[in-house]
Amino acid sequence: MNFRHRQPVDLTEGVVRLSPLDLTDVVPHLAGEDTELVRWLSGGIGTRRSVEDYIRRCMAHPEWRGRASPSGR
């Protein structure tokens, strides 16, 4: 996979929009967090600080080049 693409990608069907996570995604992430997300993805209830810390760690990782992994891995 090429993680160097820095712009959001619109699929031609207009059904799904994928974009790298950044700190503006913290509040929407927390608003959308539910029991399934906690159980299968994050492993715990998120806080503003924990989500910000996660995104900052991902953004600092050279492989992601400023992107946080949507899978949390």
PDB file of N, CA, C and O in Angstrom, chain B, residues numbered from 101:
ATOM      1  N   MET B 101       0.820  -1.182   0.000  1.00  0.00           N
ATOM      2  CA  MET B 101       0.000   0.000   0.000  1.00  0.00           C
ATOM      3  C   MET B 101       0.863   1.244   0.000  1.00  0.00           C
ATOM      4  O   MET B 101       1.934   1.282   0.605  1.00  0.00           O
ATOM      5  N   ASN B 102       0.384   2.237  -0.676  1.00  0.00           N
ATOM      6  CA  ASN B 102       1.109   3.497  -0.718  1.00  0.00           C
ATOM      7  C   ASN B 102       0.454   4.475   0.249  1.00  0.00           C
ATOM      8  O   ASN B 102      -0.653   4.950  -0.005  1.00  0.00           O
ATOM      9  N   PHE B 103       1.128   4.780   1.357  1.00  0.00           N
ATOM     10  CA  PHE B 103       0.593   5.689   2.356  1.00  0.00           C
ATOM     11  C   PHE B 103       1.059   7.117   2.125  1.00  0.00           C
ATOM     12  O   PHE B 103       0.888   7.967   2.999  1.00  0.00           O
ATOM     13  N   ARG B 104       1.631   7.392   0.994  1.00  0.00           N
ATOM     14  CA  ARG B 104       2.165   8.712   0.742  1.00  0.00           C
ATOM     15  C   ARG B 104       1.109   9.680   0.173  1.00  0.00           C
ATOM     16  O   ARG B 104       1.342  10.888   0.133  1.00  0.00           O
ATOM     17  N   HIS B 105      -0.023   9.168  -0.257  1.00  0.00           N
ATOM     18  CA  HIS B 105      -1.086  10.009  -0.807  1.00  0.00           C
ATOM     19  C   HIS B 105      -1.670  10.856   0.318  1.00  0.00           C
ATOM     20  O   HIS B 105      -2.186  10.302   1.289  1.00  0.00           O
ATOM     21  N   ARG B 106      -1.605  12.163   0.218  1.00  0.00           N
ATOM     22  CA  ARG B 106      -1.970  13.023   1.337  1.00  0.00           C
ATOM     23  C   ARG B 106      -3.365  13.636   1.233  1.00  0.00           C
ATOM     24  O   ARG B 106      -3.827  14.241   2.201  1.00  0.00           O
ATOM     25  N   GLN B 107      -4.039  13.507   0.125  1.00  0.00           N
ATOM     26  CA  GLN B 107      -5.341  14.132  -0.050  1.00  0.00           C
ATOM     27  C   GLN B 107      -6.469  13.120   0.163  1.00  0.00           C
ATOM     28  O   GLN B 107      -6.286  11.928  -0.084  1.00  0.00           O
ATOM     29  N   PRO B 108      -7.652  13.598   0.626  1.00  0.00           N
ATOM     30  CA  PRO B 108      -8.809  12.700   0.714  1.00  0.00           C
ATOM     31  C   PRO B 108      -9.125  12.123  -0.661  1.00  0.00           C
ATOM     32  O   PRO B 108      -8.841  12.741  -1.687  1.00  0.00           O
ATOM     33  N   VAL B 109      -9.702  10.957  -0.667  1.00  0.00           N
ATOM     34  CA  VAL B 109     -10.028  10.278  -1.922  1.00  0.00           C
ATOM     35  C   VAL B 109     -11.540  10.120  -2.012  1.00  0.00           C
ATOM     36  O   VAL B 109     -12.154   9.542  -1.115  1.00  0.00           O
ATOM     37  N   ASP B 110     -12.143  10.621  -3.076  1.00  0.00           N
ATOM     38  CA  ASP B 110     -13.562  10.405  -3.333  1.00  0.00           C
ATOM     39  C   ASP B 110     -13.693   9.265  -4.327  1.00  0.00           C
ATOM     40  O   ASP B 110     -13.108   9.305  -5.409  1.00  0.00           O
ATOM     41  N   LEU B 111     -14.464   8.243  -3.956  1.00  0.00           N
ATOM     42  CA  LEU B 111     -14.726   7.154  -4.877  1.00  0.00           C
ATOM     43  C   LEU B 111     -15.777   7.606  -5.874  1.00  0.00           C
ATOM     44  O   LEU B 111     -16.611   8.454  -5.557  1.00  0.00           O
ATOM     45  N   THR B 112     -15.744   7.049  -7.072  1.00  0.00           N
ATOM     46  CA  THR B 112     -16.640   7.506  -8.130  1.00  0.00           C
ATOM     47  C   THR B 112     -18.105   7.293  -7.800  1.00  0.00           C
ATOM     48  O   THR B 112     -18.959   8.029  -8.294  1.00  0.00           O
ATOM     49  N   GLU B 113     -18.417   6.297  -6.972  1.00  0.00           N
ATOM     50  CA  GLU B 113     -19.804   6.054  -6.595  1.00  0.00           C
ATOM     51  C   GLU B 113     -20.295   7.071  -5.565  1.00  0.00           C
ATOM     52  O   GLU B 113     -21.500   7.211  -5.359  1.00  0.00           O
ATOM     53  N   GLY B 114     -19.363   7.785  -4.915  1.00  0.00           N
ATOM     54  CA  GLY B 114     -19.747   8.759  -3.919  1.00  0.00           C
ATOM     55  C   GLY B 114     -20.298   8.148  -2.640  1.00  0.00           C
ATOM     56  O   GLY B 114     -20.981   8.827  -1.873  1.00  0.00           O
ATOM     57  N   VAL B 115     -20.009   6.875  -2.402  1.00  0.00           N
ATOM     58  CA  VAL B 115     -20.561   6.182  -1.246  1.00  0.00           C
ATOM     59  C   VAL B 115     -19.661   6.308  -0.026  1.00  0.00           C
ATOM     60  O   VAL B 115     -20.153   6.481   1.089  1.00  0.00           O
ATOM     61  N   VAL B 116     -18.362   6.223  -0.219  1.00  0.00           N
ATOM     62  CA  VAL B 116     -17.413   6.218   0.892  1.00  0.00           C
ATOM     63  C   VAL B 116     -16.342   7.268   0.649  1.00  0.00           C
ATOM     64  O   VAL B 116     -15.810   7.385  -0.455  1.00  0.00           O
ATOM     65  N   ARG B 117     -16.034   8.025   1.684  1.00  0.00           N
ATOM     66  CA  ARG B 117     -14.943   8.999   1.597  1.00  0.00           C
ATOM     67  C   ARG B 117     -13.941   8.654   2.678  1.00  0.00           C
ATOM     68  O   ARG B 117     -14.273   8.622   3.863  1.00  0.00           O
ATOM     69  N   LEU B 118     -12.722   8.400   2.265  1.00  0.00           N
ATOM     70  CA  LEU B 118     -11.638   8.076   3.185  1.00  0.00           C
ATOM     71  C   LEU B 118     -10.663   9.233   3.228  1.00  0.00           C
ATOM     72  O   LEU B 118     -10.298   9.790   2.193  1.00  0.00           O
ATOM     73  N   SER B 119     -10.249   9.586   4.409  1.00  0.00           N
ATOM     74  CA  SER B 119      -9.241  10.630   4.535  1.00  0.00           C
ATOM     75  C   SER B 119      -8.414  10.349   5.780  1.00  0.00           C
ATOM     76  O   SER B 119      -8.891   9.705   6.714  1.00  0.00           O
ATOM     77  N   PRO B 120      -7.186  10.829   5.795  1.00  0.00           N
ATOM     78  CA  PRO B 120      -6.328  10.622   6.968  1.00  0.00           C
ATOM     79  C   PRO B 120      -6.935  11.299   8.196  1.00  0.00           C
ATOM     80  O   PRO B 120      -7.516  12.380   8.097  1.00  0.00           O
ATOM     81  N   LEU B 121      -6.794  10.657   9.344  1.00  0.00           N
ATOM     82  CA  LEU B 121      -7.239  11.277  10.587  1.00  0.00           C
ATOM     83  C   LEU B 121      -6.315  12.428  10.951  1.00  0.00           C
ATOM     84  O   LEU B 121      -5.108  12.374  10.713  1.00  0.00           O
ATOM     85  N   ASP B 122      -6.897  13.462  11.527  1.00  0.00           N
ATOM     86  CA  ASP B 122      -6.096  14.525  12.126  1.00  0.00           C
ATOM     87  C   ASP B 122      -6.828  14.995  13.375  1.00  0.00           C
ATOM     88  O   ASP B 122      -7.876  14.449  13.721  1.00  0.00           O
ATOM     89  N   LEU B 123      -6.299  15.979  14.038  1.00  0.00           N
ATOM     90  CA  LEU B 123      -6.859  16.383  15.327  1.00  0.00           C
ATOM     91  C   LEU B 123      -8.264  16.964  15.221  1.00  0.00           C
ATOM     92  O   LEU B 123      -8.958  17.059  16.233  1.00  0.00           O
ATOM     93  N   THR B 124      -8.701  17.352  14.033  1.00  0.00           N
ATOM     94  CA  THR B 124     -10.078  17.821  13.878  1.00  0.00           C
ATOM     95  C   THR B 124     -11.075  16.670  13.949  1.00  0.00           C
ATOM     96  O   THR B 124     -12.281  16.902  14.033  1.00  0.00           O
ATOM     97  N   ASP B 125     -10.589  15.439  13.917  1.00  0.00           N
ATOM     98  CA  ASP B 125     -11.454  14.263  13.975  1.00  0.00           C
ATOM     99  C   ASP B 125     -11.729  13.774  15.397  1.00  0.00           C
ATOM    100  O   ASP B 125     -12.498  12.832  15.582  1.00  0.00           O
ATOM    101  N   VAL B 126     -11.119  14.392  16.394  1.00  0.00           N
ATOM    102  CA  VAL B 126     -11.276  13.926  17.780  1.00  0.00           C
ATOM    103  C   VAL B 126     -12.731  13.993  18.227  1.00  0.00           C
ATOM    104  O   VAL B 126     -13.269  12.988  18.692  1.00  0.00           O
ATOM    105  N   VAL B 127     -13.376  15.132  18.101  1.00  0.00           N
ATOM    106  CA  VAL B 127     -14.753  15.292  18.571  1.00  0.00           C
ATOM    107  C   VAL B 127     -15.715  14.381  17.803  1.00  0.00           C
ATOM    108  O   VAL B 127     -16.528  13.707  18.436  1.00  0.00           O
ATOM    109  N   PRO B 128     -15.660  14.331  16.461  1.00  0.00           N
ATOM    110  CA  PRO B 128     -16.545  13.400  15.747  1.00  0.00           C
ATOM    111  C   PRO B 128     -16.296  11.936  16.131  1.00  0.00           C
ATOM    112  O   PRO B 128     -17.239  11.148  16.213  1.00  0.00           O
ATOM    113  N   HIS B 129     -15.041  11.575  16.365  1.00  0.00           N
ATOM    114  CA  HIS B 129     -14.741  10.204  16.786  1.00  0.00           C
ATOM    115  C   HIS B 129     -15.433   9.887  18.106  1.00  0.00           C
ATOM    116  O   HIS B 129     -16.088   8.854  18.242  1.00  0.00           O
ATOM    117  N   LEU B 130     -15.283  10.780  19.069  1.00  0.00           N
ATOM    118  CA  LEU B 130     -15.903  10.558  20.374  1.00  0.00           C
ATOM    119  C   LEU B 130     -17.425  10.546  20.272  1.00  0.00           C
ATOM    120  O   LEU B 130     -18.078   9.762  20.960  1.00  0.00           O
ATOM    121  N   ALA B 131     -17.996  11.392  19.437  1.00  0.00           N
ATOM    122  CA  ALA B 131     -19.448  11.439  19.266  1.00  0.00           C
ATOM    123  C   ALA B 131     -19.981  10.145  18.651  1.00  0.00           C
ATOM    124  O   ALA B 131     -21.105   9.731  18.935  1.00  0.00           O
ATOM    125  N   GLY B 132     -19.177   9.518  17.817  1.00  0.00           N
ATOM    126  CA  GLY B 132     -19.614   8.293  17.148  1.00  0.00           C
ATOM    127  C   GLY B 132     -19.224   7.017  17.860  1.00  0.00           C
ATOM    128  O   GLY B 132     -19.547   5.923  17.397  1.00  0.00           O
ATOM    129  N   GLU B 133     -18.540   7.142  18.969  1.00  0.00           N
ATOM    130  CA  GLU B 133     -18.084   5.953  19.689  1.00  0.00           C
ATOM    131  C   GLU B 133     -19.277   5.232  20.315  1.00  0.00           C
ATOM    132  O   GLU B 133     -20.103   5.850  20.987  1.00  0.00           O
ATOM    133  N   ASP B 134     -19.359   3.930  20.090  1.00  0.00           N
ATOM    134  CA  ASP B 134     -20.417   3.124  20.686  1.00  0.00           C
ATOM    135  C   ASP B 134     -19.805   1.842  21.247  1.00  0.00           C
ATOM    136  O   ASP B 134     -18.591   1.650  21.174  1.00  0.00           O
ATOM    137  N   THR B 135     -20.629   0.976  21.800  1.00  0.00           N
ATOM    138  CA  THR B 135     -20.116  -0.234  22.453  1.00  0.00           C
ATOM    139  C   THR B 135     -19.383  -1.148  21.486  1.00  0.00           C
ATOM    140  O   THR B 135     -18.404  -1.787  21.873  1.00  0.00           O
ATOM    141  N   GLU B 136     -19.827  -1.227  20.244  1.00  0.00           N
ATOM    142  CA  GLU B 136     -19.150  -2.081  19.264  1.00  0.00           C
ATOM    143  C   GLU B 136     -17.764  -1.528  18.907  1.00  0.00           C
ATOM    144  O   GLU B 136     -16.800  -2.284  18.792  1.00  0.00           O
ATOM    145  N   LEU B 137     -17.676  -0.224  18.735  1.00  0.00           N
ATOM    146  CA  LEU B 137     -16.380   0.395  18.451  1.00  0.00           C
ATOM    147  C   LEU B 137     -15.414   0.153  19.608  1.00  0.00           C
ATOM    148  O   LEU B 137     -14.253  -0.197  19.395  1.00  0.00           O
ATOM    149  N   VAL B 138     -15.895   0.342  20.816  1.00  0.00           N
ATOM    150  CA  VAL B 138     -15.057   0.129  22.005  1.00  0.00           C
ATOM    151  C   VAL B 138     -14.631  -1.328  22.087  1.00  0.00           C
ATOM    152  O   VAL B 138     -13.467  -1.626  22.355  1.00  0.00           O
ATOM    153  N   ARG B 139     -15.564  -2.228  21.858  1.00  0.00           N
ATOM    154  CA  ARG B 139     -15.257  -3.660  21.970  1.00  0.00           C
ATOM    155  C   ARG B 139     -14.277  -4.141  20.911  1.00  0.00           C
ATOM    156  O   ARG B 139     -13.309  -4.829  21.234  1.00  0.00           O
ATOM    157  N   TRP B 140     -14.513  -3.792  19.662  1.00  0.00           N
ATOM    158  CA  TRP B 140     -13.760  -4.392  18.560  1.00  0.00           C
ATOM    159  C   TRP B 140     -12.593  -3.553  18.062  1.00  0.00           C
ATOM    160  O   TRP B 140     -11.690  -4.098  17.428  1.00  0.00           O
ATOM    161  N   LEU B 141     -12.574  -2.279  18.318  1.00  0.00           N
ATOM    162  CA  LEU B 141     -11.533  -1.441  17.727  1.00  0.00           C
ATOM    163  C   LEU B 141     -10.612  -0.809  18.755  1.00  0.00           C
ATOM    164  O   LEU B 141      -9.401  -1.023  18.719  1.00  0.00           O
ATOM    165  N   SER B 142     -11.169  -0.042  19.660  1.00  0.00           N
ATOM    166  CA  SER B 142     -10.299   0.739  20.543  1.00  0.00           C
ATOM    167  C   SER B 142      -9.939   0.036  21.832  1.00  0.00           C
ATOM    168  O   SER B 142      -8.909   0.342  22.434  1.00  0.00           O
ATOM    169  N   GLY B 143     -10.765  -0.903  22.272  1.00  0.00           N
ATOM    170  CA  GLY B 143     -10.456  -1.642  23.487  1.00  0.00           C
ATOM    171  C   GLY B 143     -10.748  -0.900  24.774  1.00  0.00           C
ATOM    172  O   GLY B 143     -10.439  -1.402  25.854  1.00  0.00           O
ATOM    173  N   GLY B 144     -11.328   0.266  24.688  1.00  0.00           N
ATOM    174  CA  GLY B 144     -11.677   1.025  25.883  1.00  0.00           C
ATOM    175  C   GLY B 144     -12.413   2.292  25.496  1.00  0.00           C
ATOM    176  O   GLY B 144     -12.325   2.754  24.358  1.00  0.00           O
ATOM    177  N   ILE B 145     -13.132   2.842  26.441  1.00  0.00           N
ATOM    178  CA  ILE B 145     -13.868   4.076  26.186  1.00  0.00           C
ATOM    179  C   ILE B 145     -12.871   5.216  25.993  1.00  0.00           C
ATOM    180  O   ILE B 145     -11.983   5.425  26.820  1.00  0.00           O
ATOM    181  N   GLY B 146     -13.027   5.943  24.900  1.00  0.00           N
ATOM    182  CA  GLY B 146     -12.101   7.021  24.586  1.00  0.00           C
ATOM    183  C   GLY B 146     -12.391   8.285  25.366  1.00  0.00           C
ATOM    184  O   GLY B 146     -13.527   8.556  25.755  1.00  0.00           O
ATOM    185  N   THR B 147     -11.347   9.041  25.583  1.00  0.00           N
ATOM    186  CA  THR B 147     -11.465  10.384  26.135  1.00  0.00           C
ATOM    187  C   THR B 147     -10.846  11.329  25.115  1.00  0.00           C
ATOM    188  O   THR B 147     -10.126  10.904  24.211  1.00  0.00           O
ATOM    189  N   ARG B 148     -11.126  12.585  25.268  1.00  0.00           N
ATOM    190  CA  ARG B 148     -10.522  13.554  24.336  1.00  0.00           C
ATOM    191  C   ARG B 148      -9.002  13.398  24.339  1.00  0.00           C
ATOM    192  O   ARG B 148      -8.369  13.373  23.283  1.00  0.00           O
ATOM    193  N   ARG B 149      -8.430  13.293  25.524  1.00  0.00           N
ATOM    194  CA  ARG B 149      -6.975  13.182  25.619  1.00  0.00           C
ATOM    195  C   ARG B 149      -6.460  11.886  24.992  1.00  0.00           C
ATOM    196  O   ARG B 149      -5.455  11.908  24.281  1.00  0.00           O
ATOM    197  N   SER B 150      -7.132  10.752  25.245  1.00  0.00           N
ATOM    198  CA  SER B 150      -6.640   9.481  24.697  1.00  0.00           C
ATOM    199  C   SER B 150      -6.718   9.458  23.172  1.00  0.00           C
ATOM    200  O   SER B 150      -5.824   8.924  22.516  1.00  0.00           O
ATOM    201  N   VAL B 151      -7.772  10.027  22.608  1.00  0.00           N
ATOM    202  CA  VAL B 151      -7.901  10.066  21.148  1.00  0.00           C
ATOM    203  C   VAL B 151      -6.878  11.032  20.552  1.00  0.00           C
ATOM    204  O   VAL B 151      -6.259  10.718  19.536  1.00  0.00           O
ATOM    205  N   GLU B 152      -6.694  12.192  21.162  1.00  0.00           N
ATOM    206  CA  GLU B 152      -5.668  13.133  20.687  1.00  0.00           C
ATOM    207  C   GLU B 152      -4.283  12.496  20.749  1.00  0.00           C
ATOM    208  O   GLU B 152      -3.497  12.608  19.808  1.00  0.00           O
ATOM    209  N   ASP B 153      -3.990  11.827  21.863  1.00  0.00           N
ATOM    210  CA  ASP B 153      -2.678  11.171  22.009  1.00  0.00           C
ATOM    211  C   ASP B 153      -2.477  10.114  20.936  1.00  0.00           C
ATOM    212  O   ASP B 153      -1.400  10.025  20.345  1.00  0.00           O
ATOM    213  N   TYR B 154      -3.505   9.311  20.680  1.00  0.00           N
ATOM    214  CA  TYR B 154      -3.411   8.271  19.655  1.00  0.00           C
ATOM    215  C   TYR B 154      -3.123   8.886  18.282  1.00  0.00           C
ATOM    216  O   TYR B 154      -2.227   8.434  17.569  1.00  0.00           O
ATOM    217  N   ILE B 155      -3.879   9.907  17.922  1.00  0.00           N
ATOM    218  CA  ILE B 155      -3.684  10.525  16.606  1.00  0.00           C
ATOM    219  C   ILE B 155      -2.299  11.160  16.515  1.00  0.00           C
ATOM    220  O   ILE B 155      -1.642  11.049  15.480  1.00  0.00           O
ATOM    221  N   ARG B 156      -1.848  11.814  17.564  1.00  0.00           N
ATOM    222  CA  ARG B 156      -0.493  12.402  17.552  1.00  0.00           C
ATOM    223  C   ARG B 156       0.584  11.327  17.388  1.00  0.00           C
ATOM    224  O   ARG B 156       1.540  11.511  16.636  1.00  0.00           O
ATOM    225  N   ARG B 157       0.424  10.200  18.098  1.00  0.00           N
ATOM    226  CA  ARG B 157       1.405   9.102  17.959  1.00  0.00           C
ATOM    227  C   ARG B 157       1.440   8.600  16.527  1.00  0.00           C
ATOM    228  O   ARG B 157       2.514   8.379  15.968  1.00  0.00           O
ATOM    229  N   CYS B 158       0.280   8.421  15.940  1.00  0.00           N
ATOM    230  CA  CYS B 158       0.227   7.945  14.559  1.00  0.00           C
ATOM    231  C   CYS B 158       0.825   8.960  13.591  1.00  0.00           C
ATOM    232  O   CYS B 158       1.554   8.594  12.668  1.00  0.00           O
ATOM    233  N   MET B 159       0.517  10.220  13.804  1.00  0.00           N
ATOM    234  CA  MET B 159       1.043  11.263  12.921  1.00  0.00           C
ATOM    235  C   MET B 159       2.561  11.349  13.006  1.00  0.00           C
ATOM    236  O   MET B 159       3.214  11.745  12.040  1.00  0.00           O
ATOM    237  N   ALA B 160       3.127  10.982  14.151  1.00  0.00           N
ATOM    238  CA  ALA B 160       4.583  11.034  14.328  1.00  0.00           C
ATOM    239  C   ALA B 160       5.285   9.814  13.753  1.00  0.00           C
ATOM    240  O   ALA B 160       6.498   9.835  13.545  1.00  0.00           O
ATOM    241  N   HIS B 161       4.532   8.752  13.496  1.00  0.00           N
ATOM    242  CA  HIS B 161       5.145   7.519  12.990  1.00  0.00           C
ATOM    243  C   HIS B 161       5.527   7.713  11.530  1.00  0.00           C
ATOM    244  O   HIS B 161       4.678   8.086  10.721  1.00  0.00           O
ATOM    245  N   PRO B 162       6.784   7.468  11.175  1.00  0.00           N
ATOM    246  CA  PRO B 162       7.251   7.747   9.809  1.00  0.00           C
ATOM    247  C   PRO B 162       6.507   6.950   8.737  1.00  0.00           C
ATOM    248  O   PRO B 162       6.344   7.442   7.620  1.00  0.00           O
ATOM    249  N   GLU B 163       6.056   5.747   9.043  1.00  0.00           N
ATOM    250  CA  GLU B 163       5.372   4.942   8.029  1.00  0.00           C
ATOM    251  C   GLU B 163       4.060   5.584   7.589  1.00  0.00           C
ATOM    252  O   GLU B 163       3.670   5.461   6.428  1.00  0.00           O
ATOM    253  N   TRP B 164       3.381   6.262   8.502  1.00  0.00           N
ATOM    254  CA  TRP B 164       2.091   6.857   8.187  1.00  0.00           C
ATOM    255  C   TRP B 164       2.228   8.228   7.565  1.00  0.00           C
ATOM    256  O   TRP B 164       1.310   8.691   6.887  1.00  0.00           O
ATOM    257  N   ARG B 165       3.325   8.871   7.773  1.00  0.00           N
ATOM    258  CA  ARG B 165       3.568  10.198   7.208  1.00  0.00           C
ATOM    259  C   ARG B 165       2.402  11.153   7.461  1.00  0.00           C
ATOM    260  O   ARG B 165       1.887  11.792   6.544  1.00  0.00           O
ATOM    261  N   GLY B 166       2.002  11.231   8.733  1.00  0.00           N
ATOM    262  CA  GLY B 166       0.959  12.182   9.093  1.00  0.00           C
ATOM    263  C   GLY B 166      -0.439  11.618   9.124  1.00  0.00           C
ATOM    264  O   GLY B 166      -1.394  12.369   9.325  1.00  0.00           O
ATOM    265  N   ARG B 167      -0.597  10.316   8.931  1.00  0.00           N
ATOM    266  CA  ARG B 167      -1.932   9.732   8.935  1.00  0.00           C
ATOM    267  C   ARG B 167      -2.105   8.798  10.122  1.00  0.00           C
ATOM    268  O   ARG B 167      -1.188   8.061  10.486  1.00  0.00           O
ATOM    269  N   ALA B 168      -3.263   8.835  10.708  1.00  0.00           N
ATOM    270  CA  ALA B 168      -3.587   7.874  11.763  1.00  0.00           C
ATOM    271  C   ALA B 168      -4.330   6.711  11.112  1.00  0.00           C
ATOM    272  O   ALA B 168      -5.205   6.912  10.269  1.00  0.00           O
ATOM    273  N   SER B 169      -3.979   5.526  11.503  1.00  0.00           N
ATOM    274  CA  SER B 169      -4.613   4.337  10.967  1.00  0.00           C
ATOM    275  C   SER B 169      -6.058   4.255  11.433  1.00  0.00           C
ATOM    276  O   SER B 169      -6.323   4.318  12.634  1.00  0.00           O
ATOM    277  N   PRO B 170      -6.987   4.116  10.510  1.00  0.00           N
ATOM    278  CA  PRO B 170      -8.377   4.019  10.935  1.00  0.00           C
ATOM    279  C   PRO B 170      -8.661   2.758  11.726  1.00  0.00           C
ATOM    280  O   PRO B 170      -9.658   2.696  12.445  1.00  0.00           O
ATOM    281  N   SER B 171      -7.811   1.757  11.613  1.00  0.00           N
ATOM    282  CA  SER B 171      -8.050   0.508  12.335  1.00  0.00           C
ATOM    283  C   SER B 171      -7.430   0.542  13.721  1.00  0.00           C
ATOM    284  O   SER B 171      -7.616  -0.392  14.501  1.00  0.00           O
ATOM    285  N   GLY B 172      -6.701   1.596  14.043  1.00  0.00           N
ATOM    286  CA  GLY B 172      -6.065   1.662  15.342  1.00  0.00           C
ATOM    287  C   GLY B 172      -4.816   0.820  15.452  1.00  0.00           C
ATOM    288  O   GLY B 172      -4.271   0.666  16.545  1.00  0.00           O
ATOM    289  N   ARG B 173      -4.354   0.276  14.354  1.00  0.00           N
ATOM    290  CA  ARG B 173      -3.157  -0.581  14.343  1.00  0.00           C
ATOM    291  C   ARG B 173      -2.065   0.021  13.506  1.00  0.00           C
ATOM    292  O   ARG B 173      -0.988  -0.562  13.383  1.00  0.00           O
TER     293      ARG B 173
END
